[in-house]
Amino acid sequence: MSSKSKTSEKSIKLSWHKHNLENFEYFRSLDIRTKFSAIEGMADTMRRFQKLHSQHKKSD
């Protein structure tokens, strides 16, 4: 791997890390009701994906 691609890969990893930290800090700043609402929304999304996945498996 060239040093340019290593530098680019490192830059991408650092950008993702910074992005994740910013999101984590934002989440920590939210009040508890907003956090629970966000978590419920994520759970609803996961249930929907699971339902779609199981429907797809049945059609195979």
PQR file of N, CA, C, O and H, with PARSE charges and radii, in Angstrom:
ATOM      1  N   MET A   1       0.855  -1.176   0.000 -0.4000 1.5000
ATOM      2  CA  MET A   1       0.000   0.000   0.000 -0.0000 2.0000
ATOM      3  C   MET A   1       0.900   1.237   0.000  0.5500 1.7000
ATOM      4  O   MET A   1       1.878   1.295   0.746 -0.5500 1.4000
ATOM      5  N   SER A   2       0.576   2.211  -0.823 -0.4000 1.5000
ATOM      6  CA  SER A   2       1.391   3.416  -0.894 -0.0000 2.0000
ATOM      7  C   SER A   2       1.157   4.293   0.328  0.5500 1.7000
ATOM      8  O   SER A   2       0.139   4.186   1.011 -0.5500 1.4000
ATOM      9  H   SER A   2      -0.218   2.165  -1.429  0.4000 1.0000
ATOM     10  N   SER A   3       2.129   5.162   0.582 -0.4000 1.5000
ATOM     11  CA  SER A   3       1.993   6.037   1.760 -0.0000 2.0000
ATOM     12  C   SER A   3       0.838   7.015   1.578  0.5500 1.7000
ATOM     13  O   SER A   3       0.219   7.441   2.553 -0.5500 1.4000
ATOM     14  H   SER A   3       2.957   5.249   0.028  0.4000 1.0000
ATOM     15  N   LYS A   4       0.546   7.374   0.313 -0.4000 1.5000
ATOM     16  CA  LYS A   4      -0.579   8.280   0.052 -0.0000 2.0000
ATOM     17  C   LYS A   4      -1.900   7.620   0.430  0.5500 1.7000
ATOM     18  O   LYS A   4      -2.758   8.261   1.037 -0.5500 1.4000
ATOM     19  H   LYS A   4       1.049   7.028  -0.479  0.4000 1.0000
ATOM     20  N   SER A   5      -2.074   6.353   0.080 -0.4000 1.5000
ATOM     21  CA  SER A   5      -3.323   5.673   0.422 -0.0000 2.0000
ATOM     22  C   SER A   5      -3.408   5.412   1.923  0.5500 1.7000
ATOM     23  O   SER A   5      -4.501   5.429   2.490 -0.5500 1.4000
ATOM     24  H   SER A   5      -1.377   5.832  -0.413  0.4000 1.0000
ATOM     25  N   LYS A   6      -2.260   5.170   2.579 -0.4000 1.5000
ATOM     26  CA  LYS A   6      -2.262   5.002   4.036 -0.0000 2.0000
ATOM     27  C   LYS A   6      -2.692   6.298   4.710  0.5500 1.7000
ATOM     28  O   LYS A   6      -3.465   6.283   5.668 -0.5500 1.4000
ATOM     29  H   LYS A   6      -1.372   5.156   2.119  0.4000 1.0000
ATOM     30  N   THR A   7      -2.182   7.426   4.199 -0.4000 1.5000
ATOM     31  CA  THR A   7      -2.547   8.729   4.751 -0.0000 2.0000
ATOM     32  C   THR A   7      -4.028   8.998   4.538  0.5500 1.7000
ATOM     33  O   THR A   7      -4.712   9.499   5.430 -0.5500 1.4000
ATOM     34  H   THR A   7      -1.554   7.438   3.420  0.4000 1.0000
ATOM     35  N   SER A   8      -4.516   8.663   3.352 -0.4000 1.5000
ATOM     36  CA  SER A   8      -5.930   8.863   3.050 -0.0000 2.0000
ATOM     37  C   SER A   8      -6.805   7.996   3.952  0.5500 1.7000
ATOM     38  O   SER A   8      -7.825   8.457   4.465 -0.5500 1.4000
ATOM     39  H   SER A   8      -3.959   8.256   2.627  0.4000 1.0000
ATOM     40  N   GLU A   9      -6.402   6.736   4.143 -0.4000 1.5000
ATOM     41  CA  GLU A   9      -7.156   5.830   5.011 -0.0000 2.0000
ATOM     42  C   GLU A   9      -7.167   6.349   6.447  0.5500 1.7000
ATOM     43  O   GLU A   9      -8.195   6.295   7.121 -0.5500 1.4000
ATOM     44  H   GLU A   9      -5.574   6.362   3.726  0.4000 1.0000
ATOM     45  N   LYS A  10      -6.037   6.847   6.907 -0.4000 1.5000
ATOM     46  CA  LYS A  10      -5.951   7.393   8.264 -0.0000 2.0000
ATOM     47  C   LYS A  10      -6.844   8.623   8.391  0.5500 1.7000
ATOM     48  O   LYS A  10      -7.515   8.804   9.406 -0.5500 1.4000
ATOM     49  H   LYS A  10      -5.202   6.892   6.359  0.4000 1.0000
ATOM     50  N   SER A  11      -6.851   9.463   7.366 -0.4000 1.5000
ATOM     51  CA  SER A  11      -7.684  10.664   7.370 -0.0000 2.0000
ATOM     52  C   SER A  11      -9.166  10.306   7.435  0.5500 1.7000
ATOM     53  O   SER A  11      -9.938  10.951   8.145 -0.5500 1.4000
ATOM     54  H   SER A  11      -6.305   9.315   6.541  0.4000 1.0000
ATOM     55  N   ILE A  12      -9.554   9.280   6.694 -0.4000 1.5000
ATOM     56  CA  ILE A  12     -10.953   8.836   6.707 -0.0000 2.0000
ATOM     57  C   ILE A  12     -11.328   8.324   8.086  0.5500 1.7000
ATOM     58  O   ILE A  12     -12.397   8.650   8.602 -0.5500 1.4000
ATOM     59  H   ILE A  12      -8.927   8.756   6.117  0.4000 1.0000
ATOM     60  N   LYS A  13     -10.445   7.516   8.693 -0.4000 1.5000
ATOM     61  CA  LYS A  13     -10.719   6.985  10.030 -0.0000 2.0000
ATOM     62  C   LYS A  13     -10.841   8.112  11.051  0.5500 1.7000
ATOM     63  O   LYS A  13     -11.716   8.079  11.916 -0.5500 1.4000
ATOM     64  H   LYS A  13      -9.577   7.251   8.273  0.4000 1.0000
ATOM     65  N   LEU A  14      -9.962   9.111  10.949 -0.4000 1.5000
ATOM     66  CA  LEU A  14     -10.032  10.242  11.876 -0.0000 2.0000
ATOM     67  C   LEU A  14     -11.319  11.039  11.681  0.5500 1.7000
ATOM     68  O   LEU A  14     -11.919  11.502  12.651 -0.5500 1.4000
ATOM     69  H   LEU A  14      -9.251   9.138  10.247  0.4000 1.0000
ATOM     70  N   SER A  15     -11.740  11.199  10.429 -0.4000 1.5000
ATOM     71  CA  SER A  15     -12.985  11.924  10.154 -0.0000 2.0000
ATOM     72  C   SER A  15     -14.178  11.198  10.751  0.5500 1.7000
ATOM     73  O   SER A  15     -15.055  11.822  11.349 -0.5500 1.4000
ATOM     74  H   SER A  15     -11.252  10.823   9.641  0.4000 1.0000
ATOM     75  N   TRP A  16     -14.213   9.858  10.585 -0.4000 1.5000
ATOM     76  CA  TRP A  16     -15.304   9.072  11.160 -0.0000 2.0000
ATOM     77  C   TRP A  16     -15.287   9.159  12.678  0.5500 1.7000
ATOM     78  O   TRP A  16     -16.333   9.289  13.314 -0.5500 1.4000
ATOM     79  H   TRP A  16     -13.501   9.351  10.099  0.4000 1.0000
ATOM     80  N   HIS A  17     -14.097   9.087  13.248 -0.4000 1.5000
ATOM     81  CA  HIS A  17     -13.974   9.160  14.706 -0.0000 2.0000
ATOM     82  C   HIS A  17     -14.495  10.512  15.206  0.5500 1.7000
ATOM     83  O   HIS A  17     -15.234  10.575  16.188 -0.5500 1.4000
ATOM     84  H   HIS A  17     -13.248   8.981  12.731  0.4000 1.0000
ATOM     85  N   LYS A  18     -14.106  11.578  14.528 -0.4000 1.5000
ATOM     86  CA  LYS A  18     -14.574  12.917  14.908 -0.0000 2.0000
ATOM     87  C   LYS A  18     -16.097  12.999  14.786  0.5500 1.7000
ATOM     88  O   LYS A  18     -16.764  13.530  15.674 -0.5500 1.4000
ATOM     89  H   LYS A  18     -13.505  11.527  13.730  0.4000 1.0000
ATOM     90  N   HIS A  19     -16.634  12.483  13.708 -0.4000 1.5000
ATOM     91  CA  HIS A  19     -18.080  12.487  13.483 -0.0000 2.0000
ATOM     92  C   HIS A  19     -18.802  11.728  14.599  0.5500 1.7000
ATOM     93  O   HIS A  19     -19.804  12.204  15.132 -0.5500 1.4000
ATOM     94  H   HIS A  19     -16.092  12.051  12.987  0.4000 1.0000
ATOM     95  N   ASN A  20     -18.290  10.554  14.946 -0.4000 1.5000
ATOM     96  CA  ASN A  20     -18.898   9.754  16.013 -0.0000 2.0000
ATOM     97  C   ASN A  20     -18.848  10.475  17.354  0.5500 1.7000
ATOM     98  O   ASN A  20     -19.823  10.451  18.105 -0.5500 1.4000
ATOM     99  H   ASN A  20     -17.475  10.167  14.513  0.4000 1.0000
ATOM    100  N   LEU A  21     -17.732  11.112  17.661 -0.4000 1.5000
ATOM    101  CA  LEU A  21     -17.622  11.861  18.915 -0.0000 2.0000
ATOM    102  C   LEU A  21     -18.604  13.027  18.956  0.5500 1.7000
ATOM    103  O   LEU A  21     -19.217  13.291  19.991 -0.5500 1.4000
ATOM    104  H   LEU A  21     -16.940  11.131  17.051  0.4000 1.0000
ATOM    105  N   GLU A  22     -18.751  13.723  17.833 -0.4000 1.5000
ATOM    106  CA  GLU A  22     -19.704  14.835  17.777 -0.0000 2.0000
ATOM    107  C   GLU A  22     -21.125  14.344  18.008  0.5500 1.7000
ATOM    108  O   GLU A  22     -21.893  14.980  18.731 -0.5500 1.4000
ATOM    109  H   GLU A  22     -18.253  13.508  16.993  0.4000 1.0000
ATOM    110  N   ASN A  23     -21.480  13.220  17.401 -0.4000 1.5000
ATOM    111  CA  ASN A  23     -22.818  12.660  17.609 -0.0000 2.0000
ATOM    112  C   ASN A  23     -23.020  12.227  19.053  0.5500 1.7000
ATOM    113  O   ASN A  23     -24.088  12.442  19.627 -0.5500 1.4000
ATOM    114  H   ASN A  23     -20.856  12.703  16.814  0.4000 1.0000
ATOM    115  N   PHE A  24     -21.998  11.617  19.639 -0.4000 1.5000
ATOM    116  CA  PHE A  24     -22.075  11.191  21.029 -0.0000 2.0000
ATOM    117  C   PHE A  24     -22.252  12.396  21.952  0.5500 1.7000
ATOM    118  O   PHE A  24     -23.072  12.358  22.870 -0.5500 1.4000
ATOM    119  H   PHE A  24     -21.130  11.442  19.172  0.4000 1.0000
ATOM    120  N   GLU A  25     -21.497  13.453  21.717 -0.4000 1.5000
ATOM    121  CA  GLU A  25     -21.621  14.665  22.534 -0.0000 2.0000
ATOM    122  C   GLU A  25     -23.013  15.279  22.383  0.5500 1.7000
ATOM    123  O   GLU A  25     -23.598  15.742  23.362 -0.5500 1.4000
ATOM    124  H   GLU A  25     -20.831  13.484  20.971  0.4000 1.0000
ATOM    125  N   TYR A  26     -23.539  15.283  21.164 -0.4000 1.5000
ATOM    126  CA  TYR A  26     -24.882  15.810  20.943 -0.0000 2.0000
ATOM    127  C   TYR A  26     -25.909  14.981  21.709  0.5500 1.7000
ATOM    128  O   TYR A  26     -26.784  15.532  22.376 -0.5500 1.4000
ATOM    129  H   TYR A  26     -23.063  14.907  20.369  0.4000 1.0000
ATOM    130  N   PHE A  27     -25.802  13.658  21.611 -0.4000 1.5000
ATOM    131  CA  PHE A  27     -26.736  12.777  22.309 -0.0000 2.0000
ATOM    132  C   PHE A  27     -26.665  13.008  23.815  0.5500 1.7000
ATOM    133  O   PHE A  27     -27.697  13.044  24.484 -0.5500 1.4000
ATOM    134  H   PHE A  27     -25.091  13.210  21.069  0.4000 1.0000
ATOM    135  N   ARG A  28     -25.472  13.164  24.348 -0.4000 1.5000
ATOM    136  CA  ARG A  28     -25.315  13.399  25.790 -0.0000 2.0000
ATOM    137  C   ARG A  28     -25.962  14.712  26.222  0.5500 1.7000
ATOM    138  O   ARG A  28     -26.378  14.851  27.372 -0.5500 1.4000
ATOM    139  H   ARG A  28     -24.633  13.135  23.804  0.4000 1.0000
ATOM    140  N   SER A  29     -26.049  15.673  25.304 -0.4000 1.5000
ATOM    141  CA  SER A  29     -26.618  16.975  25.653 -0.0000 2.0000
ATOM    142  C   SER A  29     -28.151  16.961  25.692  0.5500 1.7000
ATOM    143  O   SER A  29     -28.766  17.896  26.207 -0.5500 1.4000
ATOM    144  H   SER A  29     -25.712  15.560  24.370  0.4000 1.0000
ATOM    145  N   LEU A  30     -28.766  15.910  25.153 -0.4000 1.5000
ATOM    146  CA  LEU A  30     -30.228  15.843  25.096 -0.0000 2.0000
ATOM    147  C   LEU A  30     -30.828  15.523  26.463  0.5500 1.7000
ATOM    148  O   LEU A  30     -30.196  14.873  27.296 -0.5500 1.4000
ATOM    149  H   LEU A  30     -28.267  15.151  24.735  0.4000 1.0000
ATOM    150  N   ASP A  31     -32.065  15.991  26.681 -0.4000 1.5000
ATOM    151  CA  ASP A  31     -32.760  15.634  27.919 -0.0000 2.0000
ATOM    152  C   ASP A  31     -33.221  14.181  27.818  0.5500 1.7000
ATOM    153  O   ASP A  31     -33.254  13.606  26.730 -0.5500 1.4000
ATOM    154  H   ASP A  31     -32.579  16.519  26.004  0.4000 1.0000
ATOM    155  N   ILE A  32     -33.571  13.602  28.945 -0.4000 1.5000
ATOM    156  CA  ILE A  32     -33.867  12.168  29.022 -0.0000 2.0000
ATOM    157  C   ILE A  32     -35.066  11.770  28.152  0.5500 1.7000
ATOM    158  O   ILE A  32     -35.057  10.700  27.544 -0.5500 1.4000
ATOM    159  H   ILE A  32     -33.544  14.069  29.829  0.4000 1.0000
ATOM    160  N   ARG A  33     -36.091  12.617  28.089 -0.4000 1.5000
ATOM    161  CA  ARG A  33     -37.261  12.289  27.258 -0.0000 2.0000
ATOM    162  C   ARG A  33     -36.890  12.211  25.781  0.5500 1.7000
ATOM    163  O   ARG A  33     -37.348  11.326  25.058 -0.5500 1.4000
ATOM    164  H   ARG A  33     -36.098  13.486  28.583  0.4000 1.0000
ATOM    165  N   THR A  34     -36.066  13.137  25.350 -0.4000 1.5000
ATOM    166  CA  THR A  34     -35.636  13.139  23.953 -0.0000 2.0000
ATOM    167  C   THR A  34     -34.780  11.913  23.656  0.5500 1.7000
ATOM    168  O   THR A  34     -34.894  11.314  22.586 -0.5500 1.4000
ATOM    169  H   THR A  34     -35.694  13.856  25.937  0.4000 1.0000
ATOM    170  N   LYS A  35     -33.920  11.538  24.609 -0.4000 1.5000
ATOM    171  CA  LYS A  35     -33.095  10.335  24.434 -0.0000 2.0000
ATOM    172  C   LYS A  35     -33.975   9.100  24.298  0.5500 1.7000
ATOM    173  O   LYS A  35     -33.769   8.282  23.401 -0.5500 1.4000
ATOM    174  H   LYS A  35     -33.828  12.024  25.478  0.4000 1.0000
ATOM    175  N   PHE A  36     -34.958   8.961  25.186 -0.4000 1.5000
ATOM    176  CA  PHE A  36     -35.846   7.800  25.119 -0.0000 2.0000
ATOM    177  C   PHE A  36     -36.628   7.777  23.814  0.5500 1.7000
ATOM    178  O   PHE A  36     -36.836   6.714  23.229 -0.5500 1.4000
ATOM    179  H   PHE A  36     -35.126   9.625  25.915  0.4000 1.0000
ATOM    180  N   SER A  37     -37.057   8.933  23.363 -0.4000 1.5000
ATOM    181  CA  SER A  37     -37.786   9.014  22.102 -0.0000 2.0000
ATOM    182  C   SER A  37     -36.897   8.568  20.937  0.5500 1.7000
ATOM    183  O   SER A  37     -37.348   7.842  20.051 -0.5500 1.4000
ATOM    184  H   SER A  37     -36.889   9.797  23.838  0.4000 1.0000
ATOM    185  N   ALA A  38     -35.644   9.001  20.943 -0.4000 1.5000
ATOM    186  CA  ALA A  38     -34.708   8.603  19.888 -0.0000 2.0000
ATOM    187  C   ALA A  38     -34.459   7.098  19.928  0.5500 1.7000
ATOM    188  O   ALA A  38     -34.410   6.445  18.886 -0.5500 1.4000
ATOM    189  H   ALA A  38     -35.278   9.590  21.663  0.4000 1.0000
ATOM    190  N   ILE A  39     -34.304   6.554  21.124 -0.4000 1.5000
ATOM    191  CA  ILE A  39     -34.063   5.115  21.273 -0.0000 2.0000
ATOM    192  C   ILE A  39     -35.282   4.318  20.814  0.5500 1.7000
ATOM    193  O   ILE A  39     -35.138   3.283  20.162 -0.5500 1.4000
ATOM    194  H   ILE A  39     -34.344   7.085  21.971  0.4000 1.0000
ATOM    195  N   GLU A  40     -36.481   4.797  21.151 -0.4000 1.5000
ATOM    196  CA  GLU A  40     -37.705   4.134  20.687 -0.0000 2.0000
ATOM    197  C   GLU A  40     -37.784   4.146  19.165  0.5500 1.7000
ATOM    198  O   GLU A  40     -38.172   3.154  18.547 -0.5500 1.4000
ATOM    199  H   GLU A  40     -36.598   5.637  21.680  0.4000 1.0000
ATOM    200  N   GLY A  41     -37.417   5.267  18.570 -0.4000 1.5000
ATOM    201  CA  GLY A  41     -37.419   5.366  17.113 -0.0000 2.0000
ATOM    202  C   GLY A  41     -36.451   4.380  16.481  0.5500 1.7000
ATOM    203  O   GLY A  41     -36.766   3.755  15.468 -0.5500 1.4000
ATOM    204  H   GLY A  41     -37.102   6.072  19.072  0.4000 1.0000
ATOM    205  N   MET A  42     -35.261   4.238  17.084 -0.4000 1.5000
ATOM    206  CA  MET A  42     -34.290   3.269  16.571 -0.0000 2.0000
ATOM    207  C   MET A  42     -34.821   1.847  16.710  0.5500 1.7000
ATOM    208  O   MET A  42     -34.628   1.020  15.818 -0.5500 1.4000
ATOM    209  H   MET A  42     -35.005   4.745  17.907  0.4000 1.0000
ATOM    210  N   ALA A  43     -35.489   1.560  17.826 -0.4000 1.5000
ATOM    211  CA  ALA A  43     -36.059   0.224  18.037 -0.0000 2.0000
ATOM    212  C   ALA A  43     -37.158  -0.052  17.015  0.5500 1.7000
ATOM    213  O   ALA A  43     -37.248  -1.160  16.487 -0.5500 1.4000
ATOM    214  H   ALA A  43     -35.645   2.231  18.550  0.4000 1.0000
ATOM    215  N   ASP A  44     -37.996   0.950  16.731 -0.4000 1.5000
ATOM    216  CA  ASP A  44     -39.040   0.790  15.706 -0.0000 2.0000
ATOM    217  C   ASP A  44     -38.420   0.484  14.345  0.5500 1.7000
ATOM    218  O   ASP A  44     -38.904  -0.372  13.605 -0.5500 1.4000
ATOM    219  H   ASP A  44     -37.923   1.851  17.160  0.4000 1.0000
ATOM    220  N   THR A  45     -37.349   1.192  14.032 -0.4000 1.5000
ATOM    221  CA  THR A  45     -36.657   0.969  12.763 -0.0000 2.0000
ATOM    222  C   THR A  45     -36.100  -0.448  12.690  0.5500 1.7000
ATOM    223  O   THR A  45     -36.218  -1.111  11.659 -0.5500 1.4000
ATOM    224  H   THR A  45     -36.955   1.888  14.633  0.4000 1.0000
ATOM    225  N   MET A  46     -35.496  -0.911  13.774 -0.4000 1.5000
ATOM    226  CA  MET A  46     -34.943  -2.269  13.800 -0.0000 2.0000
ATOM    227  C   MET A  46     -36.044  -3.319  13.641  0.5500 1.7000
ATOM    228  O   MET A  46     -35.870  -4.301  12.919 -0.5500 1.4000
ATOM    229  H   MET A  46     -35.400  -0.373  14.611  0.4000 1.0000
ATOM    230  N   ARG A  47     -37.175  -3.110  14.315 -0.4000 1.5000
ATOM    231  CA  ARG A  47     -38.285  -4.054  14.172 -0.0000 2.0000
ATOM    232  C   ARG A  47     -38.779  -4.094  12.727  0.5500 1.7000
ATOM    233  O   ARG A  47     -39.110  -5.161  12.210 -0.5500 1.4000
ATOM    234  H   ARG A  47     -37.316  -2.313  14.902  0.4000 1.0000
ATOM    235  N   ARG A  48     -38.825  -2.946  12.087 -0.4000 1.5000
ATOM    236  CA  ARG A  48     -39.259  -2.878  10.683 -0.0000 2.0000
ATOM    237  C   ARG A  48     -38.285  -3.637   9.786  0.5500 1.7000
ATOM    238  O   ARG A  48     -38.707  -4.404   8.920 -0.5500 1.4000
ATOM    239  H   ARG A  48     -38.555  -2.079  12.507  0.4000 1.0000
ATOM    240  N   PHE A  49     -36.986  -3.428   9.987 -0.4000 1.5000
ATOM    241  CA  PHE A  49     -35.987  -4.148   9.195 -0.0000 2.0000
ATOM    242  C   PHE A  49     -36.066  -5.652   9.431  0.5500 1.7000
ATOM    243  O   PHE A  49     -35.927  -6.438   8.494 -0.5500 1.4000
ATOM    244  H   PHE A  49     -36.643  -2.805  10.690  0.4000 1.0000
ATOM    245  N   GLN A  50     -36.289  -6.054  10.683 -0.4000 1.5000
ATOM    246  CA  GLN A  50     -36.415  -7.480  10.985 -0.0000 2.0000
ATOM    247  C   GLN A  50     -37.633  -8.077  10.280  0.5500 1.7000
ATOM    248  O   GLN A  50     -37.571  -9.189   9.756 -0.5500 1.4000
ATOM    249  H   GLN A  50     -36.402  -5.415  11.444  0.4000 1.0000
ATOM    250  N   LYS A  51     -38.728  -7.338  10.271 -0.4000 1.5000
ATOM    251  CA  LYS A  51     -39.944  -7.805   9.600 -0.0000 2.0000
ATOM    252  C   LYS A  51     -39.703  -7.945   8.098  0.5500 1.7000
ATOM    253  O   LYS A  51     -40.085  -8.948   7.494 -0.5500 1.4000
ATOM    254  H   LYS A  51     -38.778  -6.434  10.696  0.4000 1.0000
ATOM    255  N   LEU A  52     -39.072  -6.944   7.502 -0.4000 1.5000
ATOM    256  CA  LEU A  52     -38.771  -7.012   6.073 -0.0000 2.0000
ATOM    257  C   LEU A  52     -37.834  -8.177   5.766  0.5500 1.7000
ATOM    258  O   LEU A  52     -38.003  -8.872   4.765 -0.5500 1.4000
ATOM    259  H   LEU A  52     -38.762  -6.130   7.992  0.4000 1.0000
ATOM    260  N   HIS A  53     -36.857  -8.380   6.627 -0.4000 1.5000
ATOM    261  CA  HIS A  53     -35.901  -9.472   6.438 -0.0000 2.0000
ATOM    262  C   HIS A  53     -36.600 -10.826   6.507  0.5500 1.7000
ATOM    263  O   HIS A  53     -36.345 -11.706   5.685 -0.5500 1.4000
ATOM    264  H   HIS A  53     -36.720  -7.815   7.441  0.4000 1.0000
ATOM    265  N   SER A  54     -37.479 -10.987   7.487 -0.4000 1.5000
ATOM    266  CA  SER A  54     -38.180 -12.272   7.615 -0.0000 2.0000
ATOM    267  C   SER A  54     -39.132 -12.492   6.439  0.5500 1.7000
ATOM    268  O   SER A  54     -39.295 -13.625   5.986 -0.5500 1.4000
ATOM    269  H   SER A  54     -37.686 -10.272   8.155  0.4000 1.0000
ATOM    270  N   GLN A  55     -39.760 -11.433   5.941 -0.4000 1.5000
ATOM    271  CA  GLN A  55     -40.627 -11.561   4.770 -0.0000 2.0000
ATOM    272  C   GLN A  55     -39.811 -11.957   3.542  0.5500 1.7000
ATOM    273  O   GLN A  55     -40.254 -12.760   2.720 -0.5500 1.4000
ATOM    274  H   GLN A  55     -39.628 -10.512   6.309  0.4000 1.0000
ATOM    275  N   HIS A  56     -38.624 -11.387   3.431 -0.4000 1.5000
ATOM    276  CA  HIS A  56     -37.750 -11.708   2.301 -0.0000 2.0000
ATOM    277  C   HIS A  56     -37.304 -13.167   2.366  0.5500 1.7000
ATOM    278  O   HIS A  56     -37.254 -13.848   1.342 -0.5500 1.4000
ATOM    279  H   HIS A  56     -38.264 -10.735   4.099  0.4000 1.0000
ATOM    280  N   LYS A  57     -36.980 -13.646   3.569 -0.4000 1.5000
ATOM    281  CA  LYS A  57     -36.564 -15.048   3.727 -0.0000 2.0000
ATOM    282  C   LYS A  57     -37.696 -15.999   3.351  0.5500 1.7000
ATOM    283  O   LYS A  57     -37.454 -17.040   2.739 -0.5500 1.4000
ATOM    284  H   LYS A  57     -37.021 -13.092   4.400  0.4000 1.0000
ATOM    285  N   LYS A  58     -38.934 -15.650   3.715 -0.4000 1.5000
ATOM    286  CA  LYS A  58     -40.085 -16.506   3.402 -0.0000 2.0000
ATOM    287  C   LYS A  58     -40.324 -16.594   1.901  0.5500 1.7000
ATOM    288  O   LYS A  58     -40.784 -17.621   1.403 -0.5500 1.4000
ATOM    289  H   LYS A  58     -39.131 -14.805   4.212  0.4000 1.0000
ATOM    290  N   SER A  59     -40.013 -15.522   1.180 -0.4000 1.5000
ATOM    291  CA  SER A  59     -40.261 -15.510  -0.264 -0.0000 2.0000
ATOM    292  C   SER A  59     -39.180 -16.247  -1.045  0.5500 1.7000
ATOM    293  O   SER A  59     -39.357 -16.505  -2.236 -0.5500 1.4000
ATOM    294  H   SER A  59     -39.639 -14.687   1.585  0.4000 1.0000
ATOM    295  N   ASP A  60     -38.066 -16.590  -0.406 -0.4000 1.5000
ATOM    296  CA  ASP A  60     -36.975 -17.322  -1.094 -0.0000 2.0000
ATOM    297  C   ASP A  60     -37.270 -18.767  -1.287  0.5500 1.7000
ATOM    298  O   ASP A  60     -36.449 -19.495  -1.846 -0.5500 1.4000
ATOM    299  H   ASP A  60     -37.922 -16.380   0.561  0.4000 1.0000
TER
END
